[in-house]
Amino acid sequence: MRGVDLQEAAAVPGIVHAAVPAPPGTRLLLPPKNPIPRLAALIAVADDEVGTGHALDVAEQKVAADTLPPAG
């Protein structure tokens, strides 16, 4: 992973927290080889499950990730 920009995702109504759990240059692998296989973490709060899901769906589309294909 070269980098992740969460600025637009964090601005989506209902998103209360957006974070990149791994720094640029991290090789993301699925567990158990790596405990952090995600590009980003988004937390949303809304009046109901539908609203929360909608905020997450919209924000997910706004995550800008610069990644490299797996080596090998």
Biopython code that builds the backbone (N, CA, C, O; Angstrom):
import numpy as np
from Bio.PDB.StructureBuilder import StructureBuilder

atoms = [
    (1, "MET", "N", (0.848, -1.165, 0.000)),
    (1, "MET", "CA", (0.000, 0.000, 0.000)),
    (1, "MET", "C", (0.901, 1.237, 0.000)),
    (1, "MET", "O", (1.806, 1.376, 0.823)),
    (2, "ARG", "N", (0.620, 2.124, -0.948)),
    (2, "ARG", "CA", (1.384, 3.375, -0.999)),
    (2, "ARG", "C", (0.765, 4.453, -0.116)),
    (2, "ARG", "O", (1.477, 5.280, 0.454)),
    (3, "GLY", "N", (-0.573, 4.440, -0.003)),
    (3, "GLY", "CA", (-1.228, 5.440, 0.827)),
    (3, "GLY", "C", (-2.734, 5.387, 0.691)),
    (3, "GLY", "O", (-3.264, 4.798, -0.251)),
    (4, "VAL", "N", (-3.422, 6.010, 1.641)),
    (4, "VAL", "CA", (-4.884, 6.064, 1.655)),
    (4, "VAL", "C", (-5.298, 7.476, 2.050)),
    (4, "VAL", "O", (-4.788, 8.029, 3.024)),
    (5, "ASP", "N", (-6.232, 8.062, 1.286)),
    (5, "ASP", "CA", (-6.770, 9.383, 1.593)),
    (5, "ASP", "C", (-8.219, 9.207, 2.038)),
    (5, "ASP", "O", (-9.056, 8.725, 1.275)),
    (6, "LEU", "N", (-8.505, 9.597, 3.261)),
    (6, "LEU", "CA", (-9.847, 9.454, 3.821)),
    (6, "LEU", "C", (-10.576, 10.788, 3.970)),
    (6, "LEU", "O", (-11.638, 10.843, 4.591)),
    (7, "GLN", "N", (-10.029, 11.850, 3.415)),
    (7, "GLN", "CA", (-10.616, 13.178, 3.610)),
    (7, "GLN", "C", (-12.065, 13.231, 3.136)),
    (7, "GLN", "O", (-12.929, 13.707, 3.873)),
    (8, "GLU", "N", (-12.354, 12.754, 1.926)),
    (8, "GLU", "CA", (-13.731, 12.793, 1.425)),
    (8, "GLU", "C", (-14.623, 11.813, 2.175)),
    (8, "GLU", "O", (-15.783, 12.122, 2.448)),
    (9, "ALA", "N", (-14.105, 10.650, 2.509)),
    (9, "ALA", "CA", (-14.891, 9.659, 3.252)),
    (9, "ALA", "C", (-15.263, 10.189, 4.633)),
    (9, "ALA", "O", (-16.385, 9.983, 5.096)),
    (10, "ALA", "N", (-14.337, 10.863, 5.284)),
    (10, "ALA", "CA", (-14.586, 11.395, 6.627)),
    (10, "ALA", "C", (-15.619, 12.511, 6.621)),
    (10, "ALA", "O", (-16.237, 12.789, 7.648)),
    (11, "ALA", "N", (-15.813, 13.157, 5.466)),
    (11, "ALA", "CA", (-16.762, 14.264, 5.370)),
    (11, "ALA", "C", (-18.200, 13.804, 5.131)),
    (11, "ALA", "O", (-19.115, 14.627, 5.133)),
    (12, "VAL", "N", (-18.413, 12.516, 4.927)),
    (12, "VAL", "CA", (-19.762, 11.995, 4.682)),
    (12, "VAL", "C", (-20.595, 12.127, 5.964)),
    (12, "VAL", "O", (-20.138, 11.729, 7.036)),
    (13, "PRO", "N", (-21.805, 12.679, 5.867)),
    (13, "PRO", "CA", (-22.662, 12.774, 7.061)),
    (13, "PRO", "C", (-22.882, 11.400, 7.701)),
    (13, "PRO", "O", (-23.217, 10.428, 7.024)),
    (14, "GLY", "N", (-22.685, 11.345, 9.011)),
    (14, "GLY", "CA", (-22.837, 10.097, 9.750)),
    (14, "GLY", "C", (-21.512, 9.432, 10.084)),
    (14, "GLY", "O", (-21.445, 8.633, 11.018)),
    (15, "ILE", "N", (-20.459, 9.745, 9.343)),
    (15, "ILE", "CA", (-19.142, 9.168, 9.647)),
    (15, "ILE", "C", (-18.554, 9.959, 10.810)),
    (15, "ILE", "O", (-18.347, 11.168, 10.710)),
    (16, "VAL", "N", (-18.287, 9.262, 11.916)),
    (16, "VAL", "CA", (-17.763, 9.927, 13.111)),
    (16, "VAL", "C", (-16.285, 9.655, 13.326)),
    (16, "VAL", "O", (-15.639, 10.323, 14.133)),
    (17, "HIS", "N", (-15.744, 8.676, 12.605)),
    (17, "HIS", "CA", (-14.315, 8.379, 12.737)),
    (17, "HIS", "C", (-13.840, 7.684, 11.468)),
    (17, "HIS", "O", (-14.493, 6.771, 10.963)),
    (18, "ALA", "N", (-12.703, 8.125, 10.965)),
    (18, "ALA", "CA", (-12.071, 7.496, 9.805)),
    (18, "ALA", "C", (-10.576, 7.414, 10.098)),
    (18, "ALA", "O", (-9.958, 8.410, 10.474)),
    (19, "ALA", "N", (-10.005, 6.241, 9.928)),
    (19, "ALA", "CA", (-8.591, 6.053, 10.253)),
    (19, "ALA", "C", (-7.941, 5.087, 9.280)),
    (19, "ALA", "O", (-8.585, 4.201, 8.718)),
    (20, "VAL", "N", (-6.644, 5.286, 9.099)),
    (20, "VAL", "CA", (-5.823, 4.360, 8.318)),
    (20, "VAL", "C", (-5.007, 3.564, 9.330)),
    (20, "VAL", "O", (-4.107, 4.118, 9.961)),
    (21, "PRO", "N", (-5.307, 2.260, 9.500)),
    (21, "PRO", "CA", (-4.642, 1.482, 10.544)),
    (21, "PRO", "C", (-3.208, 1.064, 10.244)),
    (21, "PRO", "O", (-2.509, 0.587, 11.138)),
    (22, "ALA", "N", (-2.760, 1.232, 9.009)),
    (22, "ALA", "CA", (-1.396, 0.836, 8.655)),
    (22, "ALA", "C", (-0.728, 1.975, 7.883)),
    (22, "ALA", "O", (-1.361, 2.588, 7.023)),
    (23, "PRO", "N", (0.535, 2.263, 8.177)),
    (23, "PRO", "CA", (1.216, 3.359, 7.488)),
    (23, "PRO", "C", (1.557, 2.994, 6.042)),
    (23, "PRO", "O", (1.598, 1.815, 5.690)),
    (24, "PRO", "N", (1.802, 4.013, 5.202)),
    (24, "PRO", "CA", (2.219, 3.740, 3.827)),
    (24, "PRO", "C", (3.436, 2.815, 3.798)),
    (24, "PRO", "O", (4.328, 2.906, 4.641)),
    (25, "GLY", "N", (3.447, 1.934, 2.818)),
    (25, "GLY", "CA", (4.535, 0.974, 2.697)),
    (25, "GLY", "C", (4.233, -0.369, 3.325)),
    (25, "GLY", "O", (4.974, -1.330, 3.122)),
    (26, "THR", "N", (3.142, -0.449, 4.094)),
    (26, "THR", "CA", (2.776, -1.695, 4.749)),
    (26, "THR", "C", (2.257, -2.699, 3.726)),
    (26, "THR", "O", (1.473, -2.347, 2.845)),
    (27, "ARG", "N", (2.691, -3.930, 3.843)),
    (27, "ARG", "CA", (2.169, -5.010, 3.008)),
    (27, "ARG", "C", (0.975, -5.609, 3.747)),
    (27, "ARG", "O", (1.131, -6.183, 4.825)),
    (28, "LEU", "N", (-0.205, -5.476, 3.173)),
    (28, "LEU", "CA", (-1.426, -5.946, 3.815)),
    (28, "LEU", "C", (-1.671, -7.407, 3.474)),
    (28, "LEU", "O", (-1.776, -7.771, 2.302)),
    (29, "LEU", "N", (-1.759, -8.231, 4.488)),
    (29, "LEU", "CA", (-2.020, -9.659, 4.347)),
    (29, "LEU", "C", (-3.209, -10.031, 5.213)),
    (29, "LEU", "O", (-3.501, -9.357, 6.201)),
    (30, "LEU", "N", (-3.888, -11.091, 4.848)),
    (30, "LEU", "CA", (-4.996, -11.565, 5.672)),
    (30, "LEU", "C", (-4.472, -12.272, 6.914)),
    (30, "LEU", "O", (-3.387, -12.852, 6.879)),
    (31, "PRO", "N", (-5.232, -12.232, 8.024)),
    (31, "PRO", "CA", (-4.842, -12.987, 9.214)),
    (31, "PRO", "C", (-4.731, -14.469, 8.872)),
    (31, "PRO", "O", (-5.443, -14.926, 7.978)),
    (32, "PRO", "N", (-3.906, -15.214, 9.513)),
    (32, "PRO", "CA", (-3.113, -14.877, 10.697)),
    (32, "PRO", "C", (-1.755, -14.258, 10.377)),
    (32, "PRO", "O", (-1.002, -13.942, 11.298)),
    (33, "LYS", "N", (-1.420, -14.074, 9.103)),
    (33, "LYS", "CA", (-0.109, -13.517, 8.744)),
    (33, "LYS", "C", (0.019, -12.045, 9.104)),
    (33, "LYS", "O", (1.126, -11.559, 9.339)),
    (34, "ASN", "N", (-1.087, -11.340, 9.149)),
    (34, "ASN", "CA", (-1.071, -9.922, 9.474)),
    (34, "ASN", "C", (-2.381, -9.593, 10.193)),
    (34, "ASN", "O", (-3.452, -9.917, 9.680)),
    (35, "PRO", "N", (-2.325, -8.963, 11.360)),
    (35, "PRO", "CA", (-3.557, -8.663, 12.089)),
    (35, "PRO", "C", (-4.330, -7.470, 11.529)),
    (35, "PRO", "O", (-5.455, -7.218, 11.960)),
    (36, "ILE", "N", (-3.753, -6.728, 10.577)),
    (36, "ILE", "CA", (-4.428, -5.541, 10.042)),
    (36, "ILE", "C", (-4.530, -5.665, 8.517)),
    (36, "ILE", "O", (-3.696, -5.112, 7.800)),
    (37, "PRO", "N", (-5.547, -6.387, 8.010)),
    (37, "PRO", "CA", (-5.651, -6.565, 6.565)),
    (37, "PRO", "C", (-6.455, -5.470, 5.863)),
    (37, "PRO", "O", (-6.810, -5.627, 4.695)),
    (38, "ARG", "N", (-6.745, -4.375, 6.546)),
    (38, "ARG", "CA", (-7.632, -3.357, 5.994)),
    (38, "ARG", "C", (-6.884, -2.114, 5.559)),
    (38, "ARG", "O", (-5.847, -1.759, 6.120)),
    (39, "LEU", "N", (-7.436, -1.455, 4.536)),
    (39, "LEU", "CA", (-6.900, -0.173, 4.099)),
    (39, "LEU", "C", (-7.369, 0.956, 5.001)),
    (39, "LEU", "O", (-6.632, 1.912, 5.243)),
    (40, "ALA", "N", (-8.618, 0.843, 5.508)),
    (40, "ALA", "CA", (-9.197, 1.923, 6.293)),
    (40, "ALA", "C", (-10.224, 1.375, 7.270)),
    (40, "ALA", "O", (-10.762, 0.282, 7.096)),
    (41, "ALA", "N", (-10.477, 2.167, 8.300)),
    (41, "ALA", "CA", (-11.536, 1.851, 9.256)),
    (41, "ALA", "C", (-12.481, 3.045, 9.288)),
    (41, "ALA", "O", (-12.056, 4.181, 9.503)),
    (42, "LEU", "N", (-13.755, 2.780, 9.075)),
    (42, "LEU", "CA", (-14.772, 3.822, 9.097)),
    (42, "LEU", "C", (-15.817, 3.473, 10.155)),
    (42, "LEU", "O", (-16.280, 2.335, 10.227)),
    (43, "ILE", "N", (-16.181, 4.454, 10.969)),
    (43, "ILE", "CA", (-17.219, 4.252, 11.978)),
    (43, "ILE", "C", (-18.326, 5.261, 11.710)),
    (43, "ILE", "O", (-18.074, 6.456, 11.552)),
    (44, "ALA", "N", (-19.557, 4.759, 11.662)),
    (44, "ALA", "CA", (-20.703, 5.616, 11.390)),
    (44, "ALA", "C", (-21.722, 5.521, 12.514)),
    (44, "ALA", "O", (-21.841, 4.497, 13.186)),
    (45, "VAL", "N", (-22.460, 6.622, 12.702)),
    (45, "VAL", "CA", (-23.546, 6.675, 13.668)),
    (45, "VAL", "C", (-24.751, 7.307, 12.967)),
    (45, "VAL", "O", (-24.635, 8.347, 12.320)),
    (46, "ALA", "N", (-25.895, 6.665, 13.106)),
    (46, "ALA", "CA", (-27.138, 7.189, 12.525)),
    (46, "ALA", "C", (-28.298, 6.771, 13.430)),
    (46, "ALA", "O", (-28.103, 6.074, 14.425)),
    (47, "ASP", "N", (-29.485, 7.198, 13.076)),
    (47, "ASP", "CA", (-30.666, 6.886, 13.880)),
    (47, "ASP", "C", (-31.055, 5.419, 13.828)),
    (47, "ASP", "O", (-31.702, 4.913, 14.744)),
    (48, "ASP", "N", (-30.660, 4.729, 12.753)),
    (48, "ASP", "CA", (-31.022, 3.325, 12.623)),
    (48, "ASP", "C", (-29.982, 2.587, 11.786)),
    (48, "ASP", "O", (-29.050, 3.191, 11.255)),
    (49, "GLU", "N", (-30.156, 1.282, 11.677)),
    (49, "GLU", "CA", (-29.209, 0.450, 10.955)),
    (49, "GLU", "C", (-29.133, 0.832, 9.476)),
    (49, "GLU", "O", (-28.053, 0.818, 8.885)),
    (50, "VAL", "N", (-30.246, 1.164, 8.893)),
    (50, "VAL", "CA", (-30.273, 1.548, 7.472)),
    (50, "VAL", "C", (-29.449, 2.815, 7.248)),
    (50, "VAL", "O", (-28.663, 2.889, 6.303)),
    (51, "GLY", "N", (-29.627, 3.798, 8.106)),
    (51, "GLY", "CA", (-28.872, 5.045, 7.985)),
    (51, "GLY", "C", (-27.386, 4.840, 8.181)),
    (51, "GLY", "O", (-26.571, 5.437, 7.477)),
    (52, "THR", "N", (-27.030, 3.992, 9.141)),
    (52, "THR", "CA", (-25.622, 3.690, 9.378)),
    (52, "THR", "C", (-25.019, 2.987, 8.167)),
    (52, "THR", "O", (-23.925, 3.333, 7.721)),
    (53, "GLY", "N", (-25.729, 2.010, 7.644)),
    (53, "GLY", "CA", (-25.258, 1.296, 6.467)),
    (53, "GLY", "C", (-25.095, 2.202, 5.268)),
    (53, "GLY", "O", (-24.140, 2.068, 4.503)),
    (54, "HIS", "N", (-26.037, 3.133, 5.102)),
    (54, "HIS", "CA", (-25.957, 4.067, 3.983)),
    (54, "HIS", "C", (-24.719, 4.954, 4.110)),
    (54, "HIS", "O", (-23.994, 5.145, 3.134)),
    (55, "ALA", "N", (-24.474, 5.491, 5.295)),
    (55, "ALA", "CA", (-23.295, 6.336, 5.494)),
    (55, "ALA", "C", (-22.019, 5.562, 5.178)),
    (55, "ALA", "O", (-21.115, 6.092, 4.531)),
    (56, "LEU", "N", (-21.941, 4.320, 5.628)),
    (56, "LEU", "CA", (-20.751, 3.505, 5.358)),
    (56, "LEU", "C", (-20.613, 3.190, 3.872)),
    (56, "LEU", "O", (-19.505, 3.208, 3.336)),
    (57, "ASP", "N", (-21.724, 2.902, 3.205)),
    (57, "ASP", "CA", (-21.681, 2.613, 1.766)),
    (57, "ASP", "C", (-21.165, 3.817, 0.980)),
    (57, "ASP", "O", (-20.321, 3.675, 0.095)),
    (58, "VAL", "N", (-21.681, 5.002, 1.311)),
    (58, "VAL", "CA", (-21.264, 6.215, 0.615)),
    (58, "VAL", "C", (-19.785, 6.508, 0.908)),
    (58, "VAL", "O", (-19.013, 6.801, -0.004)),
    (59, "ALA", "N", (-19.404, 6.426, 2.178)),
    (59, "ALA", "CA", (-18.020, 6.722, 2.555)),
    (59, "ALA", "C", (-17.042, 5.739, 1.921)),
    (59, "ALA", "O", (-15.956, 6.132, 1.493)),
    (60, "GLU", "N", (-17.418, 4.472, 1.859)),
    (60, "GLU", "CA", (-16.528, 3.464, 1.270)),
    (60, "GLU", "C", (-16.169, 3.834, -0.169)),
    (60, "GLU", "O", (-15.033, 3.622, -0.594)),
    (61, "GLN", "N", (-17.111, 4.376, -0.913)),
    (61, "GLN", "CA", (-16.858, 4.755, -2.304)),
    (61, "GLN", "C", (-15.924, 5.959, -2.421)),
    (61, "GLN", "O", (-15.371, 6.218, -3.490)),
    (62, "LYS", "N", (-15.750, 6.689, -1.326)),
    (62, "LYS", "CA", (-14.912, 7.883, -1.335)),
    (62, "LYS", "C", (-13.510, 7.642, -0.775)),
    (62, "LYS", "O", (-12.695, 8.563, -0.737)),
    (63, "VAL", "N", (-13.226, 6.431, -0.346)),
    (63, "VAL", "CA", (-11.878, 6.093, 0.119)),
    (63, "VAL", "C", (-10.970, 6.032, -1.103)),
    (63, "VAL", "O", (-11.234, 5.283, -2.043)),
    (64, "ALA", "N", (-9.904, 6.819, -1.087)),
    (64, "ALA", "CA", (-8.957, 6.848, -2.200)),
    (64, "ALA", "C", (-7.699, 6.087, -1.774)),
    (64, "ALA", "O", (-6.913, 6.568, -0.958)),
    (65, "ALA", "N", (-7.527, 4.896, -2.339)),
    (65, "ALA", "CA", (-6.387, 4.060, -1.968)),
    (65, "ALA", "C", (-5.422, 3.929, -3.141)),
    (65, "ALA", "O", (-5.828, 3.693, -4.279)),
    (66, "ASP", "N", (-4.159, 4.085, -2.841)),
    (66, "ASP", "CA", (-3.098, 3.887, -3.826)),
    (66, "ASP", "C", (-2.381, 2.602, -3.434)),
    (66, "ASP", "O", (-1.583, 2.578, -2.497)),
    (67, "THR", "N", (-2.679, 1.539, -4.165)),
    (67, "THR", "CA", (-2.139, 0.220, -3.805)),
    (67, "THR", "C", (-1.320, -0.368, -4.947)),
    (67, "THR", "O", (-1.424, 0.057, -6.098)),
    (68, "LEU", "N", (-0.521, -1.333, -4.604)),
    (68, "LEU", "CA", (0.252, -2.111, -5.568)),
    (68, "LEU", "C", (-0.291, -3.519, -5.608)),
    (68, "LEU", "O", (-0.772, -4.008, -4.585)),
    (69, "PRO", "N", (-0.235, -4.201, -6.752)),
    (69, "PRO", "CA", (-0.672, -5.593, -6.777)),
    (69, "PRO", "C", (0.268, -6.451, -5.939)),
    (69, "PRO", "O", (1.432, -6.095, -5.761)),
    (70, "PRO", "N", (-0.219, -7.574, -5.423)),
    (70, "PRO", "CA", (0.632, -8.458, -4.629)),
    (70, "PRO", "C", (1.830, -8.957, -5.452)),
    (70, "PRO", "O", (1.706, -9.268, -6.636)),
    (71, "ALA", "N", (2.949, -9.021, -4.811)),
    (71, "ALA", "CA", (4.153, -9.543, -5.472)),
    (71, "ALA", "C", (4.119, -11.064, -5.506)),
    (71, "ALA", "O", (3.621, -11.705, -4.580)),
    (72, "GLY", "N", (4.639, -11.620, -6.557)),
    (72, "GLY", "CA", (4.831, -13.053, -6.550)),
    (72, "GLY", "C", (3.886, -13.821, -7.304)),
    (72, "GLY", "O", (3.982, -15.048, -7.347)),
]
sb = StructureBuilder()
sb.init_structure("model")
sb.init_model(0)
sb.init_chain("A")
sb.init_seg("    ")
for serial, (resi, resn, name, xyz) in enumerate(atoms, 1):
    if name == "N":
        sb.init_residue(resn, " ", resi, " ")
    sb.init_atom(name, np.array(xyz, "f"), 0.0, 1.0, " ", f" {name:<3s}", serial, name[0])
structure = sb.get_structure()
